[in-house]
Amino acid sequence: MFSNLIKPKPTQNSKLSDFVLNSSSSEKKRIYSQVIERAISSQVQVVNKVSATKR
């Protein structure tokens, strides 16, 4: 009943949300590519470690 009288507290944007909202398309593509490359590298290391222990 009184919920419409209470104003929600303003929230502060996170660095990630600021990046998504304010970065250019080319900047997003560059950063996303770096993230994907690191994730692939990490996954390859895990697969190599597991396959080395199974031998």
ChimeraX attribute file (.defattr): number of C-alpha atoms within 10 A of each C-alpha:
attribute: neighborCount
match mode: 1-to-1
recipient: residues
	/A:1	4
	/A:2	5
	/A:3	7
	/A:4	7
	/A:5	7
	/A:6	7
	/A:7	7
	/A:8	8
	/A:9	6
	/A:10	6
	/A:11	6
	/A:12	8
	/A:13	10
	/A:14	9
	/A:15	9
	/A:16	9
	/A:17	11
	/A:18	11
	/A:19	13
	/A:20	13
	/A:21	10
	/A:22	11
	/A:23	12
	/A:24	10
	/A:25	9
	/A:26	9
	/A:27	13
	/A:28	14
	/A:29	12
	/A:30	10
	/A:31	11
	/A:32	12
	/A:33	12
	/A:34	12
	/A:35	12
	/A:36	11
	/A:37	12
	/A:38	12
	/A:39	12
	/A:40	12
	/A:41	12
	/A:42	12
	/A:43	12
	/A:44	12
	/A:45	12
	/A:46	12
	/A:47	11
	/A:48	11
	/A:49	11
	/A:50	11
	/A:51	10
	/A:52	9
	/A:53	7
	/A:54	6
	/A:55	5
